[in-house]
């Protein structure tokens, strides 16, 4: 008789949670409900359910009855009672009962605005409402890659917005909306409209945690005016959000709810590491592709959108600048020249070509620049990193996992990314953004 053997997976540590207590689990972790009944931001998880917790995030597992959880990895601690304020549940029920078309959620960094958005999403889904979510926080993403707005449609309750399937996105080119308010506003509106066309009856917009200073106030006002929501929910103490609440309340119905009772605040370094984690996900399975710039529109820069110089004009520019030119074009009031040589003084070339600036690039300036690929079907197919440029052939090599569809366009970001380590490289004045 032959003996068979097998390797048994080690059991996860079991944690018993008394009724009315919350176990906060910090990721990365995997949680299984061994027995009992658990609630996370209004989503119900009976026995045998499993929930994943992403790195640098924490989820509150509230026991509606004596429950036992098996927790793999991560760390956890107990809190008596629920970490979700009762005012949140009341507000979510009242808003959901009106079957709103659009709801915008506003709050400072680490206020709990994403947690409230999750609770409202689960309340709507429980009521049978097909719900879309626009994640407009370009730095700390739940849906979509960094430097982008993301949109998904929920078909079931969820413990985290991270679990809402990505449908489309909009690349703004930076992981902060500062200086790019117009792109954030346009992206929010486009994605809300796309969610509605995809069948969403209600669209929730989880905004960036920037409510202070002139830029934060302008962003929130512009977003709400563009989106025309039925409700704007403010998460935080009144004195912390009054500078945006008061002006917006003149246009829309507003709801003020208190901040979350227990918050897991993240340091700047943790936020950077979380973005690194997301880059790894979005570049999984990536490879190099070659794009022909003649057939690929480039967005967010005038570069490669100008008029190429004729052979005679190139020879004249070479004589004036004392360099060998592989490619040159006139863009607005700028003459852009690609050359590996150091140019002479550019004043004479400015006069001859009637431009205010002559910018000489080698092509190295493009390397490691973050880009996004878009198509007619999707506003955001995925992110990419420039790994090579041949100016004489007009070819750009991009490392990306994005699907290659017809009529692809390239959107140029304002920072660089190491495609091996996924370290962000901030460029004070990116010379390719003309």
Buried (B, 14 or more C-beta within 10 A) or exposed (E): EEEEEEEEEEEBEEBBBEEEBBBBBBBBBBBBBBBBBBBBBBBEBEEEBEBBBBBBBBBBBBBBEBBBBBBBBBEBEEBEEBBBBEEBBEBBBEBBEEEBBBBBBBBBBBBBBBBBBBBBBBBBBBEEBBBBBBBBBBBBBBBBBBBBBBBBBBEEBBBBBBBBEBBBBBBBBBBBBEEBBEBBBBBBBBBBEBBBEBEBBBBBBBBBBBBBEEBBBEBBBBBBEBBEBBBBBBBBEEEBBBBBBEEBBEEBBBBBBBBBBBEBEBEEEBBBBBBBBBBEEBBEEBEEBEBEBEEBEBBBBBBBBBEBBEEEBBEBBBEBBEBEBBBBBBBEEBBBBBBBBEBEEBEEBBEBBEBEEBBBBBBEBBBBBBBBBBBEEBBBBBBBBBBBBBBEEBBBBBBBBBEEEEEBBBBBBBBBBEBEEBEBEEBEEBBBBB
